[in-house]
Amino acid sequence: MTSGVKGGSCPRGGAPRHGRAAMAAATAALLCVLAFQAGGFPAAARQPALGNPQPAGGPAAPGRRPPWPDVEVVDQDGRQVHFYSDLVRGRRVAINFVFTTCTTICPPMGANFERLQALLGARAGADVRLLSISVDPLTDTPERLKAWGARFHAGPGWTLLTGRKEDLDRLLKAMGIFTADPASHAPILLLGDDRTGRWTRAYGLAPPAKIVQLLDGLSAAAAPAAATAPTAPAATASRVVPAATTEPAPAPATPASPSAPAEQRQESAAHHYFTDVELIDQDGRPQRLYSDLLAGKTVVVDSFFSSCTGSCPAVAATLARIQAALGDRLGRDVVLLSLSVDPQTDTPARLKEYAARLGARPGWYFLTGSKQNVDLALRKLGQYSERKEDHTNLLIVGNERTGLWKKVFGLAKPEEILAIVQGVLDDRGAPGNGG
C-alpha cells in the first residue's frame, strides 16, 4: 500500500438535490461522513477480511487465518527467528511498520507503541506481543533498530525486526503493506489473535486504549467490527458539512421560508450546525466559528498543541509549505485554521510565538479560547479528543460555499495534500448546484 491520496464520495440518497439548497437538506443528515469518535479515532468502518479479498467497499468482519509466511527474520538483538512460528503462533500481537531514517510518521508511531506498552504493563510480552517490522531492511540493521527502539524504551515484550530484503518483501506483500518506496508506507497496525484466528487493521496513531479494546475484542467469541482508519493517507469526500461528533446531531434550525433564496436556506442550516461559538486568534482577536472563519470560505483545519513534540511539528511544516504554495490566495480564497487542543496552556501570546516560528502570514489562524468553546468547535470540525496527546492527524479540507468537504491524512506528502486543497478550493459545486 502506498501513500497515494484516495478519494470517495458519500451516498446522497433520496431525490436529486438542486441548487445551494442541497446543503440544507444534507446538513440534516450530519452523520454521513467525516465522522470521528471522541478521542480522535476515526469512526468505525469495515475493511476486506485479511487474506480473503472482498470487492471494494464491501462489508467484512475481521479476517481469519491470514497466510503470513514463516520467513526468517532478525530481531534487534541479532537473533534469527521465524516470524510466524516464533513470534505469532498462539499469541495476540500488535504489528506496526517503521524505518529508522523516517522523520515523519514513524517517530509518532514509535511513541504510540511506547504508550501502548505502558498501558499494557505486565501484559506486554506475556499476553500481547508488540512487533515493529522494518520496511527498509537494507538500511535497518539490528543495531539501528535497537537504538531506535531505545528512544521509545522498548521492553522485552516489544520486538523490532529486520532481515533479508527478499524475505521481508515477501512478508510485507502477504500483509498488504509492501511499497517499493519506504517513505510511502502507510501508518497501519495489524492486530491479531492467532488463537482465535481473528485479524484486523487499525490506524497507526489510534489511542492506545482503543488498540487494547480492539485486541481484547479479537479474543472474544464474537468480536465487534473493529474501528479502522484509511490504510493509506487518504482523502474522502462529501458534499455535506463535516459531521464530526458522536453526540446527537443538533435539531434543525427553523426552516427558511420556501420562497427564500436557496443561498439563505443553505446558510441557515450550515450556520445552525457550526454555530458562532467564539474563539480567540493569535492576535487576541475574537473570531466567530461560522461567520468569521468558515462562511463562504475554503478552509484547511488541523488540531495541535504548541508543546507537542510528536506529529504536530511535521504537520505544521506541511501547512507552512502549503501556505507558501498558495501565495496571495491565502487569506483571500482560502484560510488555514489551527485549533489548539490545549487551550489552557496555549494562550494567544503563546500561539503568536508559535505562528512566528512557522512564518505564518495573514490567513493562517491559530485559535484558542475557553475550553468549553474550543471543545465545541473541535467537535463540530471533527477534531475533538479527550486527551491532547490523542488528537487526530487528519486535516479537514472544506469549501463551505459549495459544500465539498474532505479529510486528508496530515502526514501525507505535502504535494499530495496541496493537490487536494487546490481541488477543493477550485470546486464549482456538484452539477446543478450553481455554486
C-alpha positions as CSV (number, residue, x, y, z in Angstrom):
1,M,0.0,0.0,0.0
2,T,1.3,3.4,-0.9
3,S,0.6,6.8,0.4
4,G,-1.4,7.8,-2.7
5,V,-4.3,10.0,-1.8
6,K,-7.6,8.4,-2.4
7,G,-11.0,9.9,-2.8
8,G,-14.5,8.7,-2.2
9,S,-18.0,10.2,-2.1
10,C,-20.8,9.8,0.4
11,P,-24.0,8.4,-1.0
12,R,-26.5,11.2,-1.1
13,G,-29.7,9.2,-1.1
14,G,-33.2,10.5,-1.7
15,A,-34.3,12.6,-4.6
16,P,-31.8,14.6,-6.6
17,R,-31.0,17.9,-4.9
18,H,-30.5,21.0,-6.9
19,G,-29.1,24.4,-6.1
20,R,-27.5,25.6,-3.0
21,A,-30.5,24.3,-1.0
22,A,-28.7,20.9,-1.3
23,M,-26.6,22.0,1.7
24,A,-29.7,22.5,3.9
25,A,-31.0,19.0,3.1
26,A,-27.6,17.5,3.5
27,T,-27.0,19.2,6.8
28,A,-30.0,17.4,8.3
29,A,-28.1,14.2,7.8
30,L,-24.9,15.4,9.5
31,L,-23.6,12.0,10.4
32,C,-22.9,10.7,6.9
33,V,-19.1,11.0,6.5
34,L,-16.1,12.7,8.1
35,A,-17.4,11.4,11.4
36,F,-14.9,11.0,14.2
37,Q,-15.3,9.4,17.6
38,A,-14.3,11.4,20.7
39,G,-10.7,10.5,21.4
40,G,-9.5,11.4,17.9
41,F,-10.1,7.9,16.4
42,P,-11.8,7.7,13.1
43,A,-15.3,6.4,13.2
44,A,-15.9,2.7,12.5
45,A,-15.5,1.5,9.0
46,R,-15.1,-2.1,7.8
47,Q,-12.3,-3.4,5.6
48,P,-11.9,-6.5,3.5
49,A,-11.0,-9.6,5.5
50,L,-7.3,-10.1,5.6
51,G,-6.2,-12.9,3.4
52,N,-9.6,-13.0,1.7
53,P,-10.0,-10.1,-0.6
54,Q,-13.5,-8.6,-0.9
55,P,-14.9,-6.2,-3.5
56,A,-14.0,-2.6,-2.8
57,G,-16.4,-1.1,-0.3
58,G,-17.9,-4.5,0.6
59,P,-18.6,-5.3,4.2
60,A,-16.2,-7.6,6.0
61,A,-15.6,-9.0,9.5
62,P,-12.1,-9.4,11.0
63,G,-10.3,-11.9,8.8
64,R,-9.3,-15.4,9.8
65,R,-6.0,-17.2,9.4
66,P,-4.1,-14.8,7.2
67,P,-1.3,-16.8,5.5
68,W,1.7,-15.0,6.9
69,P,4.9,-16.6,5.5
70,D,7.1,-18.1,8.2
71,V,10.1,-16.3,6.9
72,E,13.3,-16.0,8.8
73,V,13.8,-12.5,10.4
74,V,16.4,-11.0,12.7
75,D,15.4,-9.1,15.9
76,Q,17.1,-6.1,17.4
77,D,19.5,-8.3,19.4
78,G,20.7,-10.1,16.2
79,R,18.8,-13.3,16.9
80,Q,17.4,-15.2,13.9
81,V,13.8,-16.2,14.4
82,H,10.9,-17.4,12.3
83,F,8.2,-14.8,12.0
84,Y,5.1,-16.9,12.4
85,S,6.3,-19.9,14.4
86,D,8.4,-18.0,16.9
87,L,6.6,-14.7,17.2
88,V,3.0,-15.0,16.3
89,R,1.8,-18.6,16.8
90,G,-0.6,-18.9,19.7
91,R,-0.2,-15.2,20.6
92,R,-2.0,-11.9,20.5
93,V,0.0,-9.4,18.5
94,A,0.1,-5.7,17.5
95,I,2.3,-5.1,14.5
96,N,3.4,-1.7,13.1
97,F,5.7,-0.8,10.2
98,V,8.6,1.6,10.5
99,F,12.1,2.5,9.3
100,T,14.8,4.1,11.3
101,T,15.6,7.1,9.0
102,C,11.9,8.1,8.8
103,T,11.3,11.6,10.2
104,T,7.5,11.9,9.7
105,I,5.1,9.2,10.8
106,C,7.5,6.7,12.3
107,P,8.5,8.6,15.5
108,P,4.9,9.2,16.4
109,M,4.1,5.6,15.8
110,G,7.1,4.6,18.0
111,A,5.8,6.9,20.7
112,N,2.4,5.4,20.4
113,F,3.8,1.9,20.8
114,E,5.6,3.2,23.9
115,R,2.3,4.4,25.4
116,L,0.7,1.1,24.4
117,Q,3.4,-0.8,26.1
118,A,3.0,1.3,29.3
119,L,-0.8,0.8,29.2
120,L,-0.4,-3.0,28.8
121,G,2.0,-3.2,31.7
122,A,2.7,-6.8,32.7
123,R,0.6,-7.9,29.7
124,A,3.2,-6.7,27.3
125,G,5.1,-9.8,26.2
126,A,3.1,-12.1,28.4
127,D,-0.3,-11.6,26.8
128,V,0.3,-9.2,23.9
129,R,3.5,-9.1,21.8
130,L,4.4,-5.8,20.1
131,L,6.2,-6.2,16.8
132,S,7.8,-3.5,14.7
133,I,8.8,-4.6,11.2
134,S,11.2,-2.5,9.2
135,V,10.1,-1.5,5.7
136,D,13.8,-0.6,4.9
137,P,15.8,-3.8,5.8
138,L,18.7,-2.7,3.6
139,T,19.4,0.2,6.0
140,D,17.9,-1.1,9.2
141,T,20.5,-3.4,10.8
142,P,19.7,-4.9,14.2
143,E,21.9,-2.3,15.8
144,R,20.0,0.5,14.2
145,L,16.7,-1.0,15.3
146,K,17.9,-1.5,18.8
147,A,19.0,2.2,19.0
148,W,15.6,3.3,17.5
149,G,13.7,1.1,20.0
150,A,15.7,2.5,22.9
151,R,14.4,6.0,22.0
152,F,10.9,4.7,23.0
153,H,12.0,2.5,25.9
154,A,11.2,-0.8,24.1
155,G,10.9,-3.5,26.7
156,P,11.1,-7.3,26.5
157,G,7.6,-7.6,25.0
158,W,8.4,-5.3,22.0
159,T,10.4,-7.0,19.2
160,L,11.8,-5.0,16.3
161,L,12.5,-6.9,13.1
162,T,14.7,-6.8,10.0
163,G,16.2,-9.4,7.8
164,R,16.9,-10.3,4.1
165,K,15.1,-7.9,1.8
166,E,13.6,-10.7,-0.2
167,D,12.1,-12.3,2.9
168,L,10.8,-9.0,4.3
169,D,9.3,-8.1,1.0
170,R,7.5,-11.4,0.8
171,L,6.1,-10.9,4.3
172,L,5.0,-7.3,3.7
173,K,3.4,-8.3,0.4
174,A,1.4,-11.0,2.1
175,M,0.2,-8.5,4.7
176,G,-0.7,-5.9,2.0
177,I,1.8,-3.4,3.4
178,F,4.6,-3.6,0.8
179,T,5.7,-0.4,-1.0
180,A,8.8,0.0,-3.1
181,D,9.5,3.4,-1.5
182,P,9.8,3.1,2.3
183,A,8.8,6.8,2.6
184,S,5.4,5.9,1.1
185,H,4.5,3.2,3.6
186,A,1.1,3.6,5.3
187,P,0.5,4.2,9.1
188,I,-1.2,0.9,9.7
189,L,-1.4,-1.5,12.6
190,L,-2.2,-5.2,12.1
191,L,-3.9,-6.6,15.2
192,G,-4.5,-10.3,15.6
193,D,-5.1,-13.2,17.9
194,D,-3.6,-16.3,16.5
195,R,-5.6,-18.4,19.0
196,T,-8.9,-17.3,17.5
197,G,-7.6,-16.6,14.0
198,R,-9.1,-13.1,14.1
199,W,-7.2,-10.2,12.5
200,T,-8.0,-6.7,11.6
201,R,-6.3,-3.4,10.7
202,A,-6.2,-0.1,12.7
203,Y,-4.9,3.4,12.4
204,G,-1.2,3.5,13.5
205,L,-1.8,6.5,15.7
206,A,-5.0,5.3,17.3
207,P,-5.2,5.9,21.1
208,P,-3.6,3.0,23.0
209,A,-6.8,2.4,24.9
210,K,-8.6,1.9,21.7
211,I,-5.9,-0.5,20.4
212,V,-6.2,-2.6,23.6
213,Q,-10.0,-2.6,23.2
214,L,-9.6,-3.9,19.6
215,L,-7.1,-6.6,20.7
216,D,-9.4,-7.7,23.5
217,G,-12.3,-7.8,21.1
218,L,-10.4,-10.1,18.7
219,S,-10.2,-12.7,21.5
220,A,-14.0,-12.6,22.2
221,A,-16.2,-15.3,20.8
222,A,-18.0,-12.7,18.7
223,A,-15.7,-9.7,18.3
224,P,-17.3,-6.4,17.3
225,A,-16.3,-4.8,14.0
226,A,-13.1,-3.0,14.5
227,A,-12.8,0.7,14.2
228,T,-10.3,1.5,11.4
229,A,-8.8,4.3,9.5
230,P,-7.7,4.7,5.9
231,T,-4.9,2.2,5.0
232,A,-3.0,5.0,3.4
233,P,-3.0,8.7,3.7
234,A,-6.5,9.2,2.3
235,A,-9.0,11.8,1.3
236,T,-12.7,11.0,1.4
237,A,-15.2,13.5,0.1
238,S,-18.7,14.5,0.8
239,R,-21.0,17.4,-0.1
240,V,-22.3,17.9,3.4
241,V,-20.9,19.8,6.4
242,P,-18.5,17.6,8.3
243,A,-20.5,15.6,10.8
244,A,-17.9,15.4,13.5
245,T,-19.1,14.2,16.8
246,T,-20.6,11.2,18.5
247,E,-23.2,13.5,20.1
248,P,-26.7,13.6,18.5
249,A,-27.0,15.9,15.5
250,P,-28.4,19.3,16.5
251,A,-32.1,19.9,15.9
252,P,-32.6,21.5,12.5
253,A,-32.9,25.3,12.5
254,T,-36.3,26.7,11.9
255,P,-36.6,26.3,8.1
256,A,-36.4,29.4,6.0
257,S,-39.5,30.3,4.0
258,P,-39.8,28.2,0.8
259,S,-39.8,31.5,-1.0
260,A,-36.4,32.5,0.5
261,P,-33.4,32.3,-1.8
262,A,-31.6,28.9,-1.8
263,E,-28.4,30.6,-0.5
264,Q,-30.3,31.8,2.5
265,R,-31.7,28.4,3.3
266,Q,-28.3,26.8,2.9
267,E,-26.7,29.3,5.2
268,S,-29.3,28.8,7.8
269,A,-28.5,25.1,8.0
270,A,-24.7,25.4,8.0
271,H,-24.8,28.3,10.4
272,H,-27.0,26.4,12.7
273,Y,-24.7,23.3,12.7
274,F,-21.4,25.0,13.1
275,T,-22.7,27.8,15.4
276,D,-20.9,31.1,16.1
277,V,-19.0,29.9,19.1
278,E,-16.3,32.4,19.9
279,L,-12.6,31.6,19.6
280,I,-9.6,33.8,20.1
281,D,-6.8,34.0,17.5
282,Q,-3.1,34.5,18.0
283,D,-3.5,38.3,17.9
284,G,-6.1,38.2,20.7
285,R,-9.0,39.0,18.4
286,P,-12.3,37.2,18.8
287,Q,-13.4,35.0,15.9
288,R,-16.8,33.5,15.4
289,L,-16.5,30.0,14.1
290,Y,-19.1,30.2,11.3
291,S,-19.5,33.8,10.4
292,D,-15.8,34.9,10.6
293,L,-13.9,31.7,9.8
294,L,-16.0,29.4,7.7
295,A,-18.8,31.3,5.8
296,G,-18.1,31.4,2.1
297,K,-14.5,30.2,2.5
298,T,-12.3,27.3,1.7
299,V,-10.6,26.1,4.9
300,V,-7.9,23.7,5.9
301,V,-8.4,22.7,9.6
302,D,-6.0,20.9,11.8
303,S,-5.7,20.3,15.6
304,F,-2.4,20.6,17.5
305,F,-0.9,21.9,20.7
306,S,2.2,24.1,21.0
307,S,4.2,21.8,23.3
308,C,3.6,18.7,21.1
309,T,6.8,17.1,20.0
310,G,5.3,14.2,18.1
311,S,3.3,14.7,14.9
312,C,2.5,18.4,15.3
313,P,5.8,19.8,14.1
314,A,5.6,17.7,10.9
315,V,2.0,18.7,10.2
316,A,2.8,22.3,10.9
317,A,5.8,22.2,8.5
318,T,3.5,20.8,5.8
319,L,1.0,23.6,6.4
320,A,3.8,26.1,6.1
321,R,4.7,24.6,2.7
322,I,1.0,24.8,1.7
323,Q,0.9,28.4,2.8
324,A,3.9,29.2,0.5
325,A,2.3,27.4,-2.4
326,L,-1.0,29.2,-2.0
327,G,0.7,32.6,-2.4
328,D,-1.7,35.5,-2.4
329,R,-4.7,33.2,-2.4
330,L,-4.1,32.7,1.3
331,G,-6.5,34.9,3.3
332,R,-8.4,35.8,0.1
333,D,-9.6,32.5,-1.2
334,V,-8.5,30.0,1.5
335,V,-7.7,30.1,5.2
336,L,-5.8,27.8,7.4
337,L,-7.3,27.1,10.9
338,S,-5.1,25.5,13.5
339,L,-7.1,24.8,16.7
340,S,-5.3,24.1,19.9
341,V,-6.4,21.0,21.8
342,D,-4.7,22.5,24.9
343,P,-6.4,25.9,25.3
344,Q,-5.5,26.3,29.0
345,T,-1.8,26.3,28.0
346,D,-2.0,27.8,24.5
347,T,-2.7,31.5,25.2
348,P,-2.9,33.9,22.3
349,A,0.6,35.1,23.2
350,R,2.0,31.6,23.1
351,L,0.2,30.9,19.8
352,K,1.6,34.1,18.4
353,E,5.2,32.9,19.1
354,Y,4.4,29.5,17.6
355,A,2.9,31.2,14.5
356,A,6.0,33.4,14.1
357,R,8.3,30.4,14.2
358,L,6.4,29.0,11.3
359,G,6.4,32.2,9.4
360,A,2.6,32.3,9.4
361,R,1.0,35.0,7.2
362,P,-2.4,36.7,7.5
363,G,-5.0,34.0,6.6
364,W,-3.4,31.3,8.9
365,Y,-5.3,31.5,12.2
366,F,-4.1,29.8,15.4
367,L,-7.1,29.5,17.6
368,T,-7.7,29.1,21.4
369,G,-10.3,30.3,23.8
370,S,-12.2,28.9,26.8
371,K,-12.0,25.1,27.0
372,Q,-15.8,24.9,26.6
373,N,-15.8,26.9,23.4
374,V,-12.7,25.2,21.9
375,D,-14.1,21.8,22.7
376,L,-17.4,22.6,20.9
377,A,-15.5,23.9,17.9
378,L,-13.3,20.8,17.8
379,R,-16.4,18.6,17.9
380,K,-18.0,20.4,15.1
381,L,-14.9,20.2,12.9
382,G,-14.2,16.5,13.7
383,Q,-11.0,17.2,15.7
384,Y,-12.1,16.6,19.3
385,S,-10.1,14.3,21.6
386,E,-10.4,13.7,25.4
387,R,-6.7,14.0,25.9
388,K,-4.5,16.4,23.9
389,E,-2.0,13.6,23.2
390,D,-4.7,11.7,21.3
391,H,-5.6,14.4,18.9
392,T,-6.1,13.3,15.3
393,N,-3.6,13.8,12.5
394,L,-6.3,14.2,9.9
395,L,-6.8,17.5,8.2
396,I,-10.3,18.7,7.3
397,V,-10.4,20.5,3.9
398,G,-13.7,22.1,3.1
399,N,-15.3,24.5,0.6
400,E,-18.2,25.9,2.6
401,R,-19.5,27.7,-0.4
402,T,-20.0,24.5,-2.5
403,G,-20.4,22.1,0.4
404,L,-17.4,19.9,-0.6
405,W,-15.6,18.5,2.4
406,K,-12.6,16.1,2.5
407,K,-10.5,14.5,5.2
408,V,-6.8,14.2,4.4
409,F,-4.0,12.4,6.3
410,G,-1.9,15.3,7.7
411,L,1.4,13.3,7.4
412,A,0.9,12.6,3.7
413,K,3.4,14.1,1.2
414,P,2.9,17.9,1.1
415,E,2.4,17.8,-2.6
416,E,-0.5,15.3,-2.3
417,I,-2.2,17.4,0.4
418,L,-1.7,20.5,-1.7
419,A,-3.4,18.8,-4.7
420,I,-6.4,18.0,-2.5
421,V,-6.5,21.6,-1.2
422,Q,-6.4,23.1,-4.7
423,G,-9.1,20.7,-5.9
424,V,-11.4,21.7,-3.1
425,L,-10.6,25.4,-3.5
426,D,-11.3,25.3,-7.2
427,D,-14.5,23.2,-6.8
428,R,-17.5,24.7,-8.6
429,G,-20.1,22.5,-6.9
430,A,-22.0,19.4,-8.0
431,P,-23.8,19.5,-11.3
432,G,-26.9,21.7,-10.9
433,N,-25.6,23.4,-7.7
434,G,-24.7,26.6,-9.4
435,G,-22.0,27.1,-6.9
